[in-house]
Amino acid sequence: MRQVLFVAVAAILAVVLLTAAQPSPVSAAGPAYYVVRPGDTLTAIAWRYGMTTWAIARANGIWNPNYIYAGQVLVIPYVPGPFPPVPPYPPGPIPGPIYQCAVRVNYGDTLIAIAARLRTDVWTLARANGIYNLNWIYAGQWLRIPGCSPYPVPVPPSPVPQRRNISGTWLSGNYSFQLQEALGCPGPNCAVTGKFIEAHGTTTPDMTDITGSVNVNSGAVSITIPGNMPGAPTRYFNGTIDAYSRTMTGQLTGVGALTFTKQ
């Protein structure tokens, strides 16, 4: 009887041991890939996959868990169960552009080669992506381009210079000009004709036909005043018209500095 009981106990123990030795079916596990979407955080992604934030961060060479961006491909190192459903995109347009300031790692790429293509320093590129091991990149990874702005920087329009108007009568004490810009001149340099008038207390002022030019953008004026009698020297006036075409300041040969006011 004792022998029969021993045999029965031995048989039961063998069945238990054999059952324990059989491999239990487990869910398929392995790495997965996740594309970061607008509004995602590393903590939220880790929670959806039942993992810790730092497990995903270490698998992707991320040293700052807050430093992820839309379009980035993350390696999920171990998924213990079925993949969780991917949340839908938020309504409305996706903020972007996403890829304008990122470059994708291709098979055979190295961080040094990518930095050379971007014409930047390899460590600058590494720091911008939280990479401390230059060999730790993988195909499909998106790298942020340092110093890149995702939106074009607006270029202020070039100011349109105010056209200077030289036509009219200009007076400075005993001297005056009656000037006329060439009709239909598009600028910036236009011919000028007119008269130079000197009144020194006489009833009949001296009047001389003059020629010259004006830059209608900068206001630079150059006028030639021929001698009004045989042997008289030619004089010159070189000056500038102000932005509002109200005053003209310059140097007159034999006289010096003069400021003319438009009448």
C-alpha positions in Angstrom: 0.0 0.0 0.0 2.8 2.3 0.9 4.5 1.6 -2.4 1.4 2.3 -4.4 1.0 5.7 -2.5 4.6 6.5 -3.3 4.1 5.8 -7.0 1.0 7.9 -7.1 2.7 10.9 -5.4 5.6 10.5 -7.8 3.3 10.5 -10.8 1.5 13.7 -9.7 4.8 15.4 -9.0 6.0 14.5 -12.5 2.9 16.0 -14.1 3.3 19.2 -12.1 6.9 19.5 -13.1 6.2 18.8 -16.8 3.4 21.4 -16.8 5.6 24.0 -15.3 8.4 23.3 -17.8 6.1 24.0 -20.8 6.6 27.5 -22.1 3.5 29.6 -21.6 2.2 31.5 -24.6 3.1 35.2 -24.3 2.1 38.1 -26.4 4.4 39.1 -29.2 6.9 41.7 -28.0 9.5 43.8 -29.7 10.4 47.2 -30.9 7.9 49.5 -32.5 8.0 52.9 -34.1 5.9 55.9 -33.4 5.7 59.2 -35.2 5.3 62.1 -32.9 2.1 64.1 -33.6 1.3 67.7 -32.8 0.5 68.0 -29.1 2.3 64.8 -28.1 4.5 64.6 -25.0 7.0 61.9 -24.3 5.3 61.1 -21.0 1.9 60.7 -22.7 3.5 58.4 -25.4 5.1 56.3 -22.7 1.9 56.0 -20.8 0.0 54.8 -23.9 2.6 52.0 -24.3 2.8 51.1 -20.6 6.4 52.2 -20.3 8.4 54.8 -18.4 9.3 58.0 -20.0 13.0 57.4 -19.5 12.9 54.0 -21.1 11.7 55.6 -24.4 14.1 58.5 -23.9 17.1 56.2 -23.5 16.1 54.1 -26.5 16.1 57.3 -28.7 19.1 59.1 -27.2 16.9 61.8 -25.7 18.4 63.5 -22.7 15.6 66.1 -22.4 12.2 64.5 -22.2 10.6 67.8 -23.2 12.6 68.0 -26.4 10.5 66.2 -29.0 8.8 67.6 -32.1 6.0 66.7 -34.5 7.2 64.4 -37.2 10.0 62.8 -35.1 10.2 59.0 -35.3 10.6 57.3 -31.9 11.7 53.8 -31.2 9.4 52.0 -28.7 12.0 49.5 -27.4 9.6 46.9 -25.9 5.9 46.5 -26.2 4.5 43.9 -23.8 1.1 43.7 -25.3 -1.0 44.7 -28.3 -0.3 48.2 -29.6 -2.6 50.9 -28.2 -4.8 52.7 -30.7 -3.1 55.8 -32.1 -5.1 58.9 -31.2 -6.5 60.9 -34.2 -5.0 64.1 -35.3 -6.5 67.2 -33.6 -9.1 69.1 -35.6 -7.9 72.0 -37.7 -4.7 72.5 -39.7 -1.6 70.8 -38.4 0.8 73.5 -37.1 3.8 73.6 -39.2 5.6 73.4 -41.4 7.0 70.3 -39.6 9.8 69.1 -41.8 11.2 72.5 -43.0 13.8 72.6 -40.1 14.5 68.9 -39.8 16.6 66.4 -41.8 15.9 62.6 -41.9 18.7 60.1 -41.3 19.2 57.7 -44.2 20.9 54.3 -44.1 24.6 54.8 -44.0 24.4 58.3 -42.7 26.7 59.5 -39.9 26.2 62.6 -37.8 29.5 64.0 -39.1 28.4 63.6 -42.7 25.0 65.2 -42.0 26.7 68.1 -40.2 29.0 68.6 -43.2 26.0 68.6 -45.6 24.3 71.2 -43.4 27.5 73.2 -43.2 27.5 73.2 -39.4 29.6 71.8 -36.6 28.8 68.2 -35.6 28.6 69.1 -31.9 26.2 72.0 -32.6 24.0 69.5 -34.5 24.3 67.0 -31.6 23.5 69.5 -28.9 20.4 70.7 -30.8 19.1 67.1 -30.8 20.1 66.0 -27.3 22.7 63.6 -28.7 25.8 62.9 -26.5 27.0 59.9 -28.5 27.8 60.9 -32.1 27.4 57.3 -33.2 23.9 56.9 -31.7 21.7 57.8 -34.7 19.5 55.5 -36.7 17.8 55.4 -40.1 14.5 57.2 -40.1 15.4 59.5 -37.3 14.6 63.1 -37.7 17.2 65.6 -36.6 16.5 69.2 -35.9 18.6 71.7 -37.9 20.2 74.2 -35.5 19.6 77.9 -36.1 16.7 77.2 -38.5 13.4 79.1 -38.3 10.3 77.0 -39.3 8.7 80.2 -40.7 10.3 82.6 -43.2 11.6 85.7 -41.6 9.7 88.6 -43.1 11.9 91.1 -44.9 10.8 94.6 -44.4 10.1 96.4 -47.7 12.7 98.8 -48.9 11.7 102.4 -48.3 10.6 104.2 -51.4 12.6 107.4 -51.5 10.5 110.6 -51.7 11.1 112.3 -55.1 12.8 115.7 -54.7 11.1 118.5 -56.6 13.5 121.1 -57.9 11.1 123.0 -60.2 10.2 126.4 -58.9 11.8 129.6 -57.5 14.4 129.4 -54.8 15.5 132.5 -52.8 18.5 133.2 -50.6 19.0 136.9 -49.9 20.2 138.6 -53.0 20.4 135.4 -55.0 17.7 133.3 -56.5 17.2 130.4 -58.9 14.3 129.8 -61.3 14.6 126.1 -62.1 12.8 123.6 -64.2 13.4 119.8 -64.2 13.3 118.2 -67.6 9.8 117.1 -68.4 9.1 113.4 -68.3 12.4 112.4 -66.7 11.9 109.1 -64.8 15.0 109.7 -62.6 17.0 109.4 -60.7 19.3 111.9 -62.5 17.4 114.6 -64.4 18.6 117.6 -66.3 17.8 121.1 -65.0 17.5 124.4 -66.8 16.6 127.9 -65.7 18.0 131.2 -64.6 20.3 132.5 -61.8 19.3 136.0 -60.6 21.5 138.4 -58.7 20.0 141.5 -57.1 22.4 143.7 -55.3 20.2 146.7 -54.7 20.0 147.6 -58.4 16.8 148.1 -60.2 17.8 145.7 -62.9 19.1 142.4 -61.5 21.6 140.2 -63.4 20.0 137.2 -64.9 22.0 134.3 -66.3 20.8 131.1 -68.1 22.0 128.1 -66.3 22.2 124.3 -66.8 22.6 121.5 -64.3 21.3 118.2 -62.9 19.4 116.9 -59.9 19.2 113.4 -58.4 15.5 113.2 -57.5 16.1 110.4 -55.0 19.1 111.9 -53.0 18.4 115.5 -53.7 22.0 116.2 -54.9 22.1 119.3 -57.1 24.8 120.5 -59.5 24.3 123.8 -61.4 26.7 125.5 -63.8 26.4 129.3 -64.0 28.3 130.8 -67.0 29.9 134.2 -66.8 27.4 136.9 -67.7 29.9 139.1 -69.5 33.1 138.5 -71.5 35.9 137.2 -69.4 33.7 136.5 -66.3 34.5 133.1 -64.7 32.1 130.3 -64.7 30.6 129.6 -61.3 29.1 126.5 -59.8 26.5 125.7 -57.2 26.6 122.2 -55.6 24.1 121.4 -52.9 21.3 119.2 -51.6 17.5 119.5 -51.6 15.9 118.4 -48.3 13.5 115.5 -48.2 10.4 117.8 -48.3 11.8 119.9 -51.2 11.5 123.1 -49.1 15.2 124.1 -48.7 18.3 123.7 -50.9 21.7 124.1 -49.1 25.0 124.2 -50.8 28.2 126.1 -51.9 28.2 128.9 -54.5 31.6 129.7 -56.1 32.9 133.0 -54.8 30.2 133.3 -52.2 30.3 130.3 -49.9 27.5 128.5 -48.1 23.9 129.5 -49.0 20.5 128.1 -48.0 17.7 128.7 -50.6 14.1 128.5 -49.6 11.4 127.5 -52.1 8.9 130.2 -52.7 
